[in-house]
Amino acid sequence: MTELKVYRGHIRNWRELCAQLGVEDTLDRQQREKQLIVRAYEKWGSKVADHIYGMFAFAVYDDKEDKLFCVRDQFGTKPFYYYVTKDNRLLYGTYIRDIISQEGFEKELNESMLQIYLSLTYVAGEDTFFKGVKKLMPGCSLTWQGGELTLERYWKPEFHPDNDKSLEDWAEEIHTTLKGIMPEVKEDGEVAESFLSGGVDSAYVLAMSDAQMTDSCGYDEERFDESPLAKQTADILGRENSRLRITPEDYFAIVPYVMYNMEQPLGDASAIVFALGCNATAKHTKLCYSGEGSDEFFGGYNMYRNAERYGENLKTFYVGNTNIMKEDEKQRILKHYDPQVLPIKLAEPIYAETEGLDPLTKMSDVDIQIWLEGDIYLNIDKMSTAAGLEIRMPLTDRRIFDIASRLPSKYKVNEEQNKVAFRTAAAKVLPEEIAFRKKLGFIVPIRIWLADERYNEDVRRKFDSEAAAKFFNVDEIKAIYADYAGGNSDNWRKVWTIYTFLVWYEEYFEKR
């Protein structure tokens, strides 16, 4: 008998699997997916993930072989953690708190992770800030049998550019594939809303969906506020728009809640906005679409336009979408610095896998394997589930990635534009001024608010705390803050990353 022990996710191709596996398709979703996973494992064993489209992390126990099998989806949209106790028992779950609460867990800070965090602003790789707690990485499975743990990588991004198709051919394939995926993303009887920013990704998802209500965030600071563009898009597409006005008071007040529910510190300032947005949206729906995935797949970031210029130098410095502190600065501010703990080591295996491919492909692959899992999907999963909101991301799908993996870089980025083929596809259902709108990014006025003494009292207190003195040379981090407050606005990310770590540390090692 096979027993499903842990599961979180959403299976998109459930109709096809029900027919293949003899599962009644009229069951409610919870019972249906439980049966599908069990029967899929019984039929395909360790190859089960190859047959599932969607977002998932699960563990099944096979009593015939006395074996636990755990797996995480190809892109890591849902988390999975594990920990081996001193008496050789496996603790596991989709929340770190599931593990912390179990007998045999010994809570100890993994301080070396702080060096990674101060550069990347998120927790990358398989290690976490809790010593001994590991992440099961995307595209990987874990087997626990006879007291032995075995990890296997069942999927990895591979790229095989096809130069025989035209831009219009690629755009048509993207559009047709997304059109086929959208009916799988929502089931009959479900009513979904859609997050909407000023960008093409969320607008394209909205245009392809039946969502009638859109949800956006905005600020009083006009130069940071994308919500008028979102409202314009909603009006053009004939949908309603709900705008959440975010104040600095709202923003700072929710930071401890975010760091606790994130379970790992996250220095991405947009995560706080996203948490507020999830909480507001959950008041009127339990299901929402979001547009993540296409930037990394199709060349969406402006820095990708420098890929050719970076060339072979990429492997010496590029570790993902953010890299805010260099080693000499970390060595100066940290009480305990280990020269062997370097972020670039996380990317070395990825560069080995992409040897011979063009620089843009290498950058994209690093972001797919490191940045998406460590920052974007972590944020989406943790903040939505904390709010009681389910988010589905139609563009994060193996079938969409399959197109991107074959798409030549010239159709991803050129001198004038990024995401060229993707935008061309989106223009089939969006006005060109939306489909080809310059990427703005999810910008936040925190870079202004951090210097305002009306709001930053807790930041200043944390920088002068006993906890700060455990890890940092306090005079050095105060100097970073003073430099920022004195007008060097580039330092806001460093201030925020130090602060979020200290908030998280207080939540997990001082309060509880």
N, C-alpha and C positions, 0 to 999 in steps of 0.2 A: 504493500500500500504506500502511496505517495501522499504526503501531507504538506500543504502550503503553510509555511511558518510565518513568513513576512512578505507583504506585497504593498507597493505603492506605484500608481501609474495609470495609464490609459492605453488600452489596446485599440489601434485603429482598424486593423484588418480582421475584426472579430467575426464579421459575417462569413468571410471565407474560411476562417479557422473553425467556426461552428460546424460548417458543412464537412470539412475535412475530418474533424475529430468527434463528430456525433454529439455535440453539445446543443441542447435546446436553445434556440435563439430568442425565445420569448422570456427567458429568465431575466430577472432584474440584473443590472450591470454588475453588482458586487458578486452575486452568485455565479453569473456567467463567466466573469473573468477568473474567478477562483477555479472553476472547473476547467477552463481553457488552459490555464497555466499547468495544472496538474496533468491533464491529458497530453498536452504538448510535450511536457518533460518525459512522460512515459513513452511517447512515440519517438522523440528525437534526442532524448538524453542531453548531453552537454552541448548539442547543436541547437538547442531550443531557441536561442535568441535570433538565430538566422532566419527564423520563420515568423517573427513578430515585428510588425511595424508599430511604432508608438514610443511612449515614454514609460520606462519601467525599471524597477529594482525589486528583486524578490529572492526568497530562500525557500527551497523545498527539501523535505526530509524523505529519503528513500529507505524504508524499513527493511526491504529485501537485502540491500547492501550495507545497511547501517551507515548511511552516508548523507551528509548535508551538502547541498549544491546551491550556491548563491551566484547571482549574475546581475550585472548592471548594463543598461542600454548603451548603444554605440557611442553616443555623444555625452553621456553623463547627465542627462536632464534630471534624473532622480538620484539622490545620494545613497550610498551604502557604506557602513563602517564595521570594523571588526577589531577584536582585542583578544589576545591569548593571555589567560591568567597564569599566575605562578604555578598553580597545580594543573596546568595544561588543559584548561577548558576554553572553549571558544564562546565569546560574547559577541553579539552582532545585532545590527538593526539599521533602520533608515534614519534614525536620530542618534546623535552622540549621547543625548540624555537617556536613551534606552539602555545604553551600555554603562554609563556612570552609575545608574541606580541599581545595578546588579551586584550580587555578592561576588567578591573576588576582584572587583575593580579597585585599583589603587590610583587615586588622582594625583598626578604630578605634572607640572608644567614642562613642556618640551621647549626650553628656552632657545634652542638653536633655530627654531622656526621663525623667531623674531627677525633674524637677519634676512630671511627670504621675504618676510612680510614688509619690511621697511623699504625694500626695492619695488616689489610688485603691487603692494597694497591689498593683497589677498593671499590665501593659503594655497599654494600650488604644489602639485605632486602628491604622493601617497601618504606622506606624514601629515600629522595635525599638531595643534598646539597642546594636545593631551598626549603625554608620553605613552607610547605603546598602542594608541588608537590609530588605526590605519584606514585610509579610504580605499575601497575597491575602485580601481580606476575605470574610466569609460572603456567599453569594449572588452571587459575582462570578466572572468568567472573565478569562483573560489570553491574548492572542494575540501571538506573536512571529513576525514575518514581514518579510523584507527588512531586518533590523536595526532594525525599529521595534516598539515595545511598545504594545499597545492594551488597555485595561481596559474591561470592560463589566459592568454590574450587571444580572443576569438575573432577580433575585428580591429582593423586600423585604417586610417585614411590612406588611400592610394590614388595617385594621379597619373592619368594617361591621356595627355592632350590630343585632341582630334582636330586637325587643321583642314579637314575636307568640307566643313559645313560653313554656311554663311551666317552673318549676325542674325538675320531674320529667321533662319532655321533654328538657331539656338533659342531665340526669344520665343518662338512657337513651341519648342519642346518644354521650356520652363512653364509657359502658360498652360499648356495642355496637361502637364503633370500636376501642377497645383490645382487645376480644375478637378482632376480626379481625386486628389487628396481631400479637398474641402468637405465632401459629403461624409467622409470617415471621421472627421474631427468632431462633429456634433451628431448626437443620436436623436432619433425621433422623440419628440416630447421635451427635449432640452431647449432652453432659451439662453442664448449667449449674448453678452455685450462684447465690446472690443476696445482695448486700449488704443488711443490715437494720439500721436505726436505730430510734429510738422514734417516728418520724413516720409519717404516712399514706402518703407517696409510695412508700417502699420496701415498706411493708406491702401496698399495693394491687398493686404489680408482683408481689410474691411470691404473693399470693393468686390472681392470674391466671396464674401460671406453674406448671410442673411441677417446679421446683427443690425438692430434698429437703433440701439443706443451706444454711444461712444463715451469714453471716459478719459479726461485729460487733466493735467496739472498745470498750474500757472502761478506767477508771482507778480507782486506789484512792481518789481524792477523790470521795466519793459524790455531791456536789451537781453534779458535771460528768458523771456517768456515766449514759448512756442505755441501757447494755447490759442492765440488768434488764428494762426495757420491751421491748427487742428480743427477749429470751428469752421473755417473756410472750406476745408476738405469735407467735413461732415455735411455742410450745407449743399455743396456741389453734388454729393452722392445721395442726398435726400435722407440723411440720418440725423437723429437727435444727438446733442452733445452736452455732457455734464462736465463742468469745470470745477476742479478743487483748487481754491486759492490757498497757497501754502505761505505761512508767515514764518519769520525766524523763530518766534516763540514755539510754534508747532514743531518746527524742525528740530530744535535742540531738545525739546521735552521728550521726544520719542527715541532718542539715541540709545538709552539703556535698554529699552524694549527691543530695539532692533538687534543690538549686540547679543542679548540673551537668546533671542529666538534664532539668530543666525548660527549660534553655537560655536562659531569661529569668528574672530574679528574680521571686519571687512572695511577697508578704507575707501571704497568707492562712494563718493558723496551722493551719487544718484540713488543709492540703495535706500537712503532715508526717505527721499521723495517717493520712491516706489512703495515703501512700506505704508506711508500715509495714503497713497493712491489705492493700494489694496484694501486698507481698512475702510476707506470711504466707499469704494466700489462694492465691497461685500455687504453693504447695507441694503443694496437693491438688486443684487444678483449673486449667484454662487458659481457662475461660469463666465470666463472671459478669454478672448483671444489676445495674443500678443505676437509681435513680428520678429522675434529673435532668430538668428542663424544666418541670415542672408549676407550680412556684412563680412563675416569670416569666410563664407563659402564663395561669394561672388566678387570680392575685392572692394568692400565698402568704405574702408578707412582711408582718409586723405594721405596718411603716411605711406600707404602702399604705392603711391605714385612715385616714391623715392626708391623703390625696390631695386631697380637696375643700377642706380647710383651706388647703393650699398654693396651690391655684388657679393663677393666671397667674404667681405668683412662682417656680414650678417652674423655668422656663427661665433663671432667674438663678442657680440653685445646684445643681439636681439633675443629677448626672452619672453616677448609678448607685448600686449597692448600698452602696458605701463611699465616704467622703470625709472623711479623717481629719486632713488638714492644710490650713489656709487659706493664702492667699497671703502675708499678713504674716509668718506663722511660717516659711514656706519662705524668704522673703527674708532673714529673720534668720539662719537656720542654714546656708544654702548659700553657698559661696564664689563661685559664678557663677549669678546669677539673671537670667532673661530675662523681663521683664514681658509679652512677647508670647506666651509659652508657657503657656496656661491650659487646664485640663481642660474647662471649660465649652464651649470651642470644639468639642470632639469631639461634644457633644450638640446643638449648634445645628442641624445639618442634620436631625436626627431630630425636633426640635420643629417645624421647618418642614413636615415630612411629616405631622405629626399636628395641624396647626393646625385648630382647630374641634372636636377630640375632647375627651372629658372628661379630667380630671387623672390618674385612675388609669390610663387607657389610655396616656397620655404616659409615665408612670413605667414601666409595663411594657415599653413599646417601647424606652426607653432601656436598660433592663436586658437585654432580649433582644439588642439590637444591640451593646452595650458590655460589660456584666458577664459574660454567659454565655460569649461568645467569649474575652474576655481572661483570665478567672479560671477559671470552672467547667470548661469543656470543655478548656482547656489543661491543667489539673491532671489531669483524668481520662485524657486521652490520654497525656500524658508519663509519668505515674507507672505506669499500667497497662502500657504498652509496655516501660518499663524493667524491670518485674518479669517480663515474659513472659506477661502476663495480658491477655486480650481482654475488654473491657467493652462491653456493648450496653445501650442506654437506650431502652426501648420508648416512654416518654412524650415523647421528643424525636423527633417525626415530623410531617411537614407535615399529615397528616390529623388529628392531635390539635390542632395549632396552628389549623387551619381552623375547628375548633369554637370555640376560644378567641377567634379573631378576630371571630366573630359573637356571642359571648356578652355580654350587657349587663353592665356593671360591677356592677349591683345583685346579680347572681348570682355575682360573684367575691368581693366584700367587703361586709359589712354591719357594724353596730355591735357585734355579738357575735362574729362569726366571719370568718375569711378562707377563701378557696378553697371557697366555699359549694357550688357545683354539683359541683365535683370531689369533695368529701367526700361529697356525697349519692350520687354514682356509686359511690364506694368502699364506702359502707355497704351496697351490694348483696351484697358478698362478705366484708365485715369487720364485727365487732361495732361498735356505735355508739361505744363508749368508745375504740376505736382510730381509727375513721374521723374522729371529731370531737375527737380529742385536741389540746390546745393545742400550737402549733408551738414547739419548743424551740430549734431551730437546732443546728448541729454545734459545740457549745462545747468548748473545750479548756482544761485547767488551766494553760496557758502563762502566763496573767496572774498566777498564783501563783509558778510555777517561775522566772520571769525575775528575781524579787527574791531568790531563794534562792542564796546564795553557793556552795552545794554544786554547783550546776548552771550558773551563769551566767559562769563564768570566761572563756569564749571571747567572750561578748557584751561584757564589760568590756574585754577585750584589743582587740577590733575597734574599739570606740569610741575607743581611744587609739592607733590604728595610723597608719602613714604613709598608708595608703590613705584612711582617714577624713579625714586632714588635706588630702588632695587636693581633696575635694569639700565638706567641711563645716567650719564654724567649730566646732572641737572643744569649746570651752568651752560652746557652746550646746547641742550634743547631749548632752554630759555632764550639763548642767542638766536636760534632759528626763528623762534616766535617773534622776538624783537625786530629782527630783520624783516620779517613779513609785515608786521604792524607798522614798520617804518617806511613801507612803500614797495618792498620786493614781493609783489603779489605772486610770483612764481613759487614761493615757499608755502603757499597755502596747503598744497597736497601733503607736504611733509608734516606740517602741523596737524592736519586732520588725521593722517595715518598714525602718528604717535598717540593722538588723543583717543582714537577708536580702540587701539590696543589697550590703553589704560582703562577705558570704560568696560571693555570685555573682561579684562583681568579682574576688575572689581566685582563684576557680576558672578564670575565663576570661582574665584579664589579668595574673595574677601567677604562677600555677602552670604554665600551659601556653603 
